[in-house]
């Protein structure tokens, strides 16, 4: 093969022995990668295989070590590579490497995954093969010039197609069995003679169960987002407008990557996606823009098993015994049933004793439909087309909000949800303690002793056992829709839904950001027609919603503050304008105070009222002496914690809050989930302030605003952490600086705009079939 020298990044010229020597923009079966500001690749190819080849190559230029680490995970080799007791990332959770390896051995079945991929289109198969080939090409071309983090490491190896499918599987099941990996690995039958009870869930502390589910991300998931879509009734230009603000980790496999993908005459789409997925997940084309938010839908159900007398590995279904299946993995025996693998969740009271045990059925296992959904999105011409693109049930755990050039907007949750309706929930109720976990901890437990408690079949569903698109919520409007991770109930104050399964969502409102959005959007609309600038400014006002509803009562009670620490905390909050801005003095005091005070029983003066879900709960019940004492205790703890960390109580937030993924002194605005700041920043593993300050590794990630003019899309965006995980790259933190300054950049989409914005020469790669 002939080679030429190519410019690979926006700022760095590198000699590569891997470029085709053709003179046209596209060689036959080739791909072209052009970079614009901030290292954004614009990838053009004649077919899906070549396109994915280019995506993999471009992403490896920026994130080779990240992908290599993910491959160690899916190979089940983390223990031998990094040590068994060290921790690694499995989906959304950090677990000991030895547990991750065992889960991989237990869960991954390459033959089963290959069969599951039989449901995917030929184009999705081509994307998968192309990605593998492109990654391996980059690795071969740069084996001696890898970034420091993985330079010379034996664990940097080529990718196989099976490994690629495994990476996709982890993405799909991270809201299900992967989140309960330790529960599956720890499910072992009781020893002979062990004490029995009628139900292992009988004595569970429901608050403890809820906290356990929060800790593993299955209740009030740390993966969140805001998305707003405004239609022609509310926009200044009469076209649709979208704000997408996903809250995702700043490191690991859920990190976004910006890209522009073009197959001439077939597809032209721009936005961001997970780097190992050669599609745009959140973005826009010439006619429509969309974003996703993590939905409230359930991805799995548990089954409560009635065990046979004297045999804890046999369970009864309709009175007939069925033997559990056993297999040995890594020296450990793992058990499964007709419902799925056995699991234990001790903190939720779900253990395995002589009479009762629990199994799990995950609806996303083998979900190889995700890329086909993204391809259909990329080619949609309207919000109605986007809705139709959901019909294959490929989106594993997200809502979609969208706006199109004609001025229509849409909210829909057509994600993967077990087909269990309200009547079946009632009919298949388990023991009362297990049933109580639904409201308390978000766990759906069904009666595994009845065969008719299996997920229902609906002939309209392309995947039997899942709820079809016809029975999932959708709102098509011309004014506005909104979601901040509470359910479809809070799409718009006037939007009503009927006949939706409780497994999709209910009327509970748990996110302060939902209350913030439903407060701030009407306020913004009252000031006039919506523009991109108005949306951007509203998001980055950094208003602290919970401060607005409780701080007045706190300050009014400050005259009775019982200690010097409490009085110091009050003084620090007196001049704060209740915004989490860089120059805000007192914002960190409120955060540390509310981190603990929010959990005080009966803390609110006005309790939650289902008729006023946005306005309540509110205030602090300082007239109750017991509550007031605990509130002041929370303030004293906050002040002591901040002082022990070495920070002043009047320090500006920008001097306290900075990124965890770099030592660069970049000040960050925004606030925690529990504060109700729309621009949500926090930690994947929540922790109070320490000597390093508030180190952020999660939250606002790829944020975009999009509308349409006569030419097509007008898009602004920020990828808060930058394109590259390589500290030596000029694109490691360049967009973090933009974010700190609230400076949006325009995305070049039209061909002439890309040519004007292009930095360096294009990289042209020949692609082997």
N, C-alpha and C positions, 0 to 999 in steps of 0.2 A: 504494500500500500504506500502511495506517495503521501508525503507530509509537508505542511507549511507551518510557518510561525503565526500564531494568532494571539490577539489581545483577549484575555479571559475575564478580567474584572474591569470595573469602571475606572480604577485608579492604578492598576498594577499590570504591566505587560509581562507575560510569562511565555517562554518557548515551550511548545507542546509538540511532541512527535505523535500527533494523532488527528490531524486535520486533513480533510480531503482537498486536493489541489484544483478543484473546479473553479471557474470564474463566475458562474451564475450564483444567484442568491441561494438556490436549492439545487444540489446535485440529485441525480436519480437515487431514490432511497437514501436521502440525506436529511440533516436537520441543521438549522441555523439558530444560534443563540446570540442575541444582541442585548447589550446591557445599557440601561439608562441610569439616571441618578439613584443613589443609594443601593446600587447593585441589583436592581430589579431586572430579571431576565425576561426577554420577549422571545419566545421559542416558536419557530415556524417549521412545519414539517408536512409532508404530503399524506401522512397516514398516522394512525394511532400508535403503532409500534415505534415509529421514528420519533413521534412527539414525546412519548414517555422516555425514550432513550435520551432525548435532550433534557427533559426535566431531571432525570436521575444524575446526569452529568453536571448540570448547573448546580443542583442541590449539593452534590458531593464537593464541588469547588468551594462551597461555603460551609458545609457541615459534615464532612467526611467522617470525622471521629464520632459524631453523634450517631450516625447510621451504623457505624461499625460496632458501637456499644449496644445498640438495639439488637443487632444480629447475634451478639453474644447471649443476650437474653433469650431470644427465641430458639436458639440452639440448645438452651438448657445448660450452658457452660459458665455461668457466672461464678459458681463456687470455685471451680478449678482455675478460673482466670483472675478473680478479684478477692477470693476468700469467702468461705461459707457464712461467716458471722457478719461480714460487712453487708450493708443494705444496698438494694437496687430498686429501680422503679418498675412496677408491674402495672401497666395501665395508669391508674390514678393513685396507686398506693406504693409507699416504700415498705419493702419487706426484706428480711434476711435473704441473702442470695441462695442459701440452701433451700429455702421454701420456694423461691421462684423457680429454681431448677426442677424441684420435685413437681410443682404445678405444671410446668411445661411437659414433663414426662407423662404426667397423669392426664392432662387435658388434650394435648395436641395429638391428633391422629391424621397423619398426612394423607392416607388413603381416603379418610372421611372428608377432609378438606377438599381434595381433588374432586370427589363426588359432588360436594356442595357447590364448587365452582362450575359444575355443569349447568347451573341455573343462570350463569352470567352470559352475556352476549359475546360474540366473537371479538368485538371491539374491546371489551374489558379484558379478555384474555390477551389481546395484542398489547394493551397498555401494560399488563403485568409482565409479560415477557420482555417488552421494550425497556421497562424500568430496570429489570435485572441486568440486561445486557449493557445498558448505559452506565449503571453503577460499576459493573465489572470493567468496563472499558476505561473509566476514569481511574480506577484502582491500578490497572495494568500500566496506564500511561504515567502515573505519578507514584509508583511504589516506593521510590527512593526519595520522594519530596513531600512527605505527608506532614501535617501540622504536628507541633510538639506533643500534643495530648495523646497522640497514637503513633507517633513516629517510631519505627522499628519494633512495634509490638506484634507479637506472634498471633494475637487475636484478631488482627485486621486481615480478613480473608474475603474472597469473592462470595457473592450472594447466590443462592439457588432459588429456583421458583418455589419450592416448598417453603423455604424460609420467608419469601415474600408473602406467601399466603398466611403464614403464621403471624407476621406483623399485622396484616389486615384483620385477622381473627382477634388479636388482643385489642385492637381498636374497637371492634364490635362488642366484645363482651366485658369491657372495662366497667360497665354499669351493672354487671351481673356476677357471673361466677368468678371472674378475676378479682372483683372486690372482696369476695368471700373465699379466696384461695386458701387462706390458713384454716378457715372453717371446714373446707372440704378435706384438707390434708389431716385435720385433727379429728375427723369423725371415726371413732372406733367403738365397737360394741362394749358394753359394760362387762367387767370381770364377774365370773360366777360368784354369787353370794352378795353382790353389791346391793345396797339399799335401794328400794324401789318406791315410786310414788305414782299416783294416777296420771299426772302430767308434769313434766319437768319445767313447765312454764308457770306453774301455779303461784310460786312465791317471788316471781320476778318483780323488780322495781322498774316500773314503766319509764320513769325519768332516766334511770340508768340505761335501759334499753334504747331510748331515744339518743342518748349521748353516744352509745356504742355505734349506732348507725351513722351519726354525724361524723364520728371519728374515722370511719372508713368511706365516707362520701356517698352513702346511700340515702341519707336524709338531709335535706337542705344542702344539696351537693355543692362542693366548693367550685365546681365548674359552673359558671353562671354567664349571664350576658344581658345586655339591653339591646333592644331593636325597636325602632320607630319607623313607621311608613306613613307618609302624608300624601293624600290624593288631591285631585284638581280643585276640590272645594276649598282647600286650605293653603295651597301653594301660590307663591307670587307669579310663577311662570305658567301655571295651569297644567304642568306635567307632574308626574310622580316624583317624590323625594324619599330617600331612605337614609337612615342612620343605623349602622351596624357597629356594635360595641361588645364583641365577645370578651369574656373574662376567662382566660386560660393560663396555664403555667408558662413561665418564661424560660423553662428548661425542660428537657426530656422529650418524649415521643409525641406529646400534644402541642408542641411548639409550631406556630404558623410560619409559612414561607410565602412571600409575594411572588407572583408570576403572571405572565400573559401568554396564553396558548392559542395558536392559530393553525388550523388546517385549511388552507385557502379553499373557499367555496363551500366549506362544510361547517366550520366552527371558528368563532373568534370570541374569546372570553378572558376576562382579567379579574384578579382579586388575590385571594390567598387560600392556601390549603395546608394540610399536614404534609411535611416535606417528603415523606415516603409514599405519598398518594399522588399520582401524576394527573390530578384534576384540580379544578377550582372549587372549593367548598363554599366560600363566601365571596360574592363578587358581582359582576355585571357583564352584560353583553350590549349590543347596540339598542336593545329594546326594553330590557328589564334588569332590575337590580334586586339582590336578595341578601338576607343575613339569617343566621340561625341563633337560637337560644336553647339551652338545655331544658327539656320539657319535664313535666311532672309525671309523665307516663311511667308505668311499671314495666320492667323488662324481664321479670321473672316472678314466679310464684313458688312458695314453699308448700310442701305437703306434709301434714301431720300423719304419721304412720301408727297404726295399732299393731303391736307386735304379738307374735304367737306366744302362748304360755311356755316358758322354759326355753325359748329359742329367740334371742334378740336379733338374729340375722334372718328371721322369717317374719313377714308382715302379712296382714289380712286385707284382701280386697273383696268386697261383697261376701264376707265370711269365709272366703277360700284362701288358703295359705299360698304365698309366693315366696320363693327363696331369693334372697339378695344375691347379686352377682359379685364375686370377689376377684380381684386381680392384684398382683404384687408389682409395685413400682418403687424402685430405689430402696428395696428392702422393707417397704411398708405395704400393708394390705389396704387397698381402697375398695369401698363398697358402693354399689349403685342399685337402683330399682327401676321399675317401669316409669317412674316419674323423673328420674335423673339421679345424679350422685348424692350420696348422703353428706349432710353438712351438720355442723354444730355451731351455735352462736351463744356461748354461755352467758354473756352479759345481757342477752335478751331472753334468757331462760330456756333456750332451745338446745337441749342436750340429748344424749342418747342413753336411756336407761332401759330397764327390763321390760317396760310396758309401752314406751313412747319414743319415737325418733322422728327425724325430719329429713326430707329429700328436697332437692331444688331442680326446677326446670327453667332453663334460660332460653328466652325467645330469640336471642341474637346469635346463638351458636350456629356456625356455618353460614352466617349472613354474608354471602358473596355478591350481594345485589347493590352495594353502596356505590361502586363506580358507575354503574349504569344509570343510577339516579342522578349523579353529578353530570354525566354526559347529557342527559335529557334537560337538566337545568341550563347547561351551557347553550343549548340550541333553542330554548324557549323564546317565544316572541311576545308573550304577555303574561300577566299574573295567572290567567286561566291555564295557559300552557304549563306554567310552573306547578300548578295544582295537579294537573294530569300527570306530571312527571313523578309524582309521589306514588302512583298507583301500584308500582311494583314492590312497595314496602321495603325500600332500601335504606332509608334514613334510620340509623339505629337508636338514637336517643335525643333528637332535637326537634323543636318547632321551626317553622319557616315564616319569615315576614318579608314582603316584597312590594315593590312599586314599579309601575311601567311607564313608558313614555306617554301613553294616552291619559294618564292621571288616575288609574285605578290602583288600589292597594289590597293586600291580602295578608291575613294571618291564617295559618293552618298548623295543626299538629297531626301529621300522618306519619308517625314513627312506629317502630316495632313494639306492639303491645299485645299481650295474651288476650285471646277472645273469651273474656269472662265478664258477663254483665251483672247488673245489680241483683237480679233474681238468682243467678247461680252463686253469687257471693253469699247470699242468705241461705240457700239450700245446702251449700257445701261448707258451712261454718264449722271450724274445728272446735276444740275445747275453748271455754270462755277465756282463759288466760292467753292462749295463742291468738284468739280473735281480737283481743284487746290491743295487740301489737300493731294492728292496722292503723288505728287513729294515733297511737302514741309514738310509734317508731317507723311508720310507713311500710311495714312488712305485711304482705298478703299471704296468709296461711290458709290453705284449703284442706278439706277432709280427704286424706289419702286412703281411707278405708272404703271409699265409694268410687266405683269405676266411672260413674257419670259425672265425676268432678274433674275429668280431663277437660282441657280447653275445647270450647265449642268449635264446630266446623261451619263455615259460611262459604257457599259455592262461589261467592264474588271475590274471595280472598285468593291471591296467587300463591300464598303460603298458608296451608291449612293450619288452623289453630291461632292465627293472628287476626286482629280486627281489620276488615277491609276499609279502603278509603271512603266508601259510601257512609260509614258509620263513625267517622272521625270528624272533629270540629273544623269548620272552615268559615271564615268571614271575608267576604268580598265587599269593599266599600269604596267611597269616593272622598271620604274625609280623613280618617286616620285610624291606625291600629297600633298596638303597643304590646310588648311582653318583656318582663324582667324576671322570668323563671318561676313565677306563680302560674297557675293553670290558665286555660283558655277562658275561664270565667271573667278574667280581668283584661280582656282584649280591648274593650271600649265600653264606657258606661252604658251605652244603649244596645250593645250587642247581646243577643240571647242565644242560647244553645239548648237543644233538647235531645234526649235519648242517648247521651254519651255515657259510656261505661265509666264507673268510678275508678277503674284502673288507668284511665287517661288523665284524670284530675278531678278535683272537687272544689268547693267554694272556700276552702281554707286559704288564708293569706298570711304567708310566713316571711316574706321578703320585705324589709324596709324599702328596698329599691323600687318595688312595685308601688308602694305608697308614694314614694318620691316622684316617680314617673307620672302617676295619675294626678299628682299635684302640680308638677312643673309644666307638663304639656299644655293643660288649659291656660296656665299663666302665660306661656309663650304665645299661644294662639290669640290671647286677648290683646297682644301688642301689635298684631297685624299678620299679614300673610307670611307663610314660612319661606325662608331661604336657606341655602346651605350654611351660610354664615350664622344664621340664627340657631340652627341645630348645633353647630360646632360650639358656639358660645354657651348655649344652654348646658351641654354636656360638661364643659370645662369650667362652669361656674363653681363646681365642687361644693355644692350646698350640702350640709350635713343635716339630713332629714330628722334623725332622732334627736339631735341637739335642739332643733326647732320646736319639738313637741315636749321635751322634758326640761330643757335648761332654764326656762323662765321660772319654773317652780323651785328648782335647785337654788338659783340665785336669790329668789325671794326668801329662802330659808337660811341664807348664809349668815344672817345676823345671829342665828342660834348655833352656828358651827361650834362643836364641843371641844375642839382641839386645835393646836397650832397648825398641824398638817392640814386639817380640813379647811381652816381659814386661808392658808397659803394656796390651796387648790382653788378656793372660791376667788381669791384675788387674781389668779392666773386666768380665770375664765371670764372675769368681769368685762374685759375689753374685746373679747373675741367676737367676730362677726358671724360665727357659726358656718364658716367655710374652710375647707381644707386646702388652702392656697399655700404657695411656697413661703409667703411672708406672714402666714397666720401664726399668732402667738397665743397658745392655749389649746390648739387643736390636739396636740399629743396628750395633754392632760385629760381632755374629755375622753379621748379614746381609751386610755388606761382606766379611767373611772368607769366608763360604760361597759368595758370588757367584763367587769365583775358585777356591777350594779344591775345590769339587765336580767340577771338570773335570780334576783331576790324575789321570793314569792310575794305576790300582792303589791309589787312595787308601783304599779300605775294608779294614779288618782282616778282616771276614767278607764275602766276595763274595756276589753274588746266588745264591740257591739256589731253583730252580723249585719245590721241595717246601715252601719257607718264604717265599713271595713277600711276605708282610707284614713278617716279622721281618728280612729281608735285602734289600739289603746294610746293614751296620752297622759301627760303630767306625771308628777311624783306624789305619792301618798304620804307627804311629810307630816300630815296631821296624825298619823299612826306612829306612836312612839317606837314600837318595835321595828317598823319599816324604816323610820328615820335613822334609828341607830345603825342599821345595816347599810343604809345609803352613806352615812358619814364614815362607816368602816371601809366601804369601797373607795371613798375619796382618800382616806388616809393611806390605804394600801397603794393607790395610784401615785400619790406624792412620794411615798417612800421608795417605790419601785423606780420612779424617774430619777430621783436623787441618787439612788444606789447605782444606777446606770451611768451617772456622771453628767446628766443633762440638766440645764436650768429649766425651771417651770415656765419661764417666759421665752424660751428658745423658739425661733421661727421653725415651722414644720420642715422647711427645706433643709435645715441643718440637721434634722433628726431622721428624716425619711429618705432613704437612698437605696439603690439596687443591691441585691445580693449576688447577682451574676457577674459583677465587675467591681473592682476597687476604684474605678473612676468616680470622682466626687460629683456625681450628677444628682441634683436635687429633684425630688419627685412630689408632685401634687396628687391629691386624691385621697380616698379613705376606705376603711374596712367595710365589708359586707354588713356587719351588725350596726354600723353607723348610718346606713342608708345613703351613702354617697354614690351617685350614679357612676362616676369615674372611680370604679372599685379597684383598689390596690390592697394587697395583703400578702400573706405567707401561705404556702401550700401546707405547711405544718404550723398552725397558729401558735404564737408565742408573744408574751409581753415584751416591751422595750428592754434592751440590755445595753451593755457597754458599746456595742456596735450600732446602736440606734434601732430604728425600725427598718429592717432589711427586707426589701420587697422582691419576691420571686413569682408573683402571681397577679393576675388581674387584667386590666385593659391591655389588649395585645394588638390585634389587627383591627384598627378602628377606621371606618370609611363612611363618607357621605357621598351620595350619588343623586344626580338628577339628569334631565335630558334637555338638549336644545335641538334645533333643526338638524345639526350634524349627527347627533347621537348622544352618548353618555358624557357627562361632566362629573368627574370623580376626584375627590381629595381623600387622602389617607395618611395614616401613620402606623408603622409597625413598631411598637414601642421599644422593642429590644434590638431591632436591626436584623438583617438577613443572616448573619453568620455567627456561629458559636466558636469560631476561632479567634482568640483574643488578638492575634496579629493582623486580622483583617480590618481594612478601613470601614467595613460595614458591620462591625461587632456592636457598636453603640452609637453609630451616627444618627439613627432615628430616635434613640433615647434622648439625645440632645434636642431634637425637634420637639419631642413630647414635653420635655421640661419647659420649653419656651412656648408651648401651645401653638406650634407652627406646623400647619398642614402643608403637604406638597401635592401638586396636581399630578395625576396619573396619566401619562401619555398613552392613549388607546388607538387613535386613528393612525394609519400608516405614516402619513406625512408628519404627524406629531412625534412618532417614535423616531423617525429619521432625524428630525431636528434635535431631539433630546439625546440621541445616542452618544455614548461615551466610548471611545475606542473603536476598533474595527470588529466586525462580527466574527464569531467563531463558527466555522462550518465543519461539520463532522459527517463523514460517510457512515452509513449504518448497514451492518451486515443483516441479512434476512434472519 
